[in-house]
Amino acid sequence: MTRSSKARSVAFGLAMLLVGVGLSAAFPGRPQCLVGLALMAPTALLLGLGLGQLPAAAVGSAVLAYVAAAGIHGRVPAEGLVAVLALCAAALVFPRVLAEWGRAEEGAFAAQHGPVAAERDAMRGRLEGLRARAVQVEREGRETDAMFHVASEIGKLLSLEDTLEFLREIFRDTLKPSGGVPPAFVVALAGEEGKAPRVEVAEGVEVTAADALFAERDGPFTRWLRASLDPVWVRSVAGEPALKGAPLPPAVRGLLSVPLAIEGRAIGWVLVLDLGAGLSASDVANLGILCPQFAIGLEKALLYERLRRLSVTDGLTGLTVHRHFQSRLDEELKRAERYHEPLSLVMGDIDHFKRFNDTWGHLAGDQVLKAVAGVFREGLGASELAVRYGGEEFVLVLPKTPKAAALERAEALRRGVRALTVEHEGRRLAVTVSLGVAAYPDDAMTKSGLIDRADEALYRSKEGGRDRVTAA
C-alpha cells in the first residue's frame, strides 16, 4: 500500500468517524443513531489500513463510539453496546480474513504472471548479451578496418626506409599508455649470413643501447629471440632466467618480443620495452595482429632493396656504381646542409695498377680490385657508401663525419690495403693505395667542388710518393 493511499484511508476513516458521532448525537434513540454507530465499523477498517494497526484501530474506534453515545444520551444505549461488540468481533476476525485473502491473491498472481516474469528476465539477459556482442562486433570492425588500412598502406610502399617509417608511426599510435612513461620499441632485421641482427628503428631508447642487444650474433639475447616464432611476453625481466646478463637498459621492467616471421623464418623482431607504464593484453594482441602485416611489407621492401642494389652495384667488386654515387652524394649534401652536419669524401687509387694487368694479366688485376674493394666495404656504417668510381679508383662517402675523423678512416684503409695478401698463380702480389680527403663545408660547398678537392688531394698523394693519405 503506497504512502498516499494510506493517507487517504486515514482521512476518510476520520471523516466517517465524525459523521457517525454526529448522527448519534442528532438522533438519540432513533434509527439514525444506529446508522451513525454502524458507520464507525468501516471507520476502524480504514484507520487500520492507513495506520497499519487494524485490530487496535478497530477496538479504539468502537470504544470511542460507545463512550460518545454514553456521553450524548447520559446512559449506555443498547445500540452502542451492539456496535461495540460488532466492532470487537470485526477487529479480531477481519485481519485474518484479509491476510488469507492477500496470500491467496499473491499466489494467484504469481501463478499467473510467474512465467511471464521469467520470460521477461530471460529476454533481458538475451538483450544484454546482444548489446555486449554489438560492442564486440564494433570493436572487431574497428580492428579490421585498422588492419585493412595497414595492409593497404604498406602495399603501396616499396623502399625499406618508407616501410620502417610507416611502422614507426603505427607503433607510436598503438602503444599509448594511459599514464606513465610510454613503452620504447626497437625493430631489428636479421643480418646476412654470419652477421648479427641490425637495428633499424629505436624509439624511446638510445640507438647505442639498442645496438648492444644485438651486438653478438649468437649471444644469449639473440639466441633467446630465435627460440620462438611466437610472441613472447615477459612481464618482469628480473624473473626471467633466460634474460639474466642480457644488456638491457636498467629502466626496462618488462619485455615483449614479436618475431617478424615469413614462411617459418624470422626476418626480424619487434621488441617493446616496458619502462614503467606497463603493457596491456590489448597491446600484445594488437601487435600480434600488426606484425605479420609488417613482416610481409618488410620482406617486399628487402627484396626491392636487393634488386635495387643489384642495379646500382658493380658486378666485379660489389661496390656502388658511379651513377648511383652521383645521386646519393646529392642527397647526402642536401641533408648535411639542412641539419648543419659535416660530410667527408675519401678518394683512393690503387698504385701502379696498370702493372698488374700488363705483367700478370687482367685476371690478376680483377683479383686485386676485389681485394681492395673488400677493405673499403669492411666496417661500413649504415649511412656510409663505398663506390667503385671508375677503373682502379674508389670513393668512400662518410655522412656526419668531420674531416679529422675521415683522415683516420683513410689511414685505416691505407694500412688495410697494404696488409692484403693477394696471390696469383703462386705469386704474392703487393698492393698499396693512395688517398685524398676533402670535407663539407671545410673544403667545398658543392658536389663538384668536393669531388675536385678530394681528387686534388689524391693527386698530391701520388706525387708525394704513393701509399699515403693527403688532406685537401
Beta strands, then each sheet from edge to edge (+ up, - down):
strand 1: 184-189
strand 2: 198-203
strand 3: 232-234
strand 4: 254-262
strand 5: 265-274
strand 6: 343-350
strand 7: 385-390
strand 8: 393-399
strand 9: 422-424
strand 10: 427-429
strand 11: 433-440
strand 12: 469-471
sheet 1: 2+ 1- 5+ 4- 3+
sheet 2: 7+ 8- 6+ 11- 12-
sheet 3: 9+ 10-
end
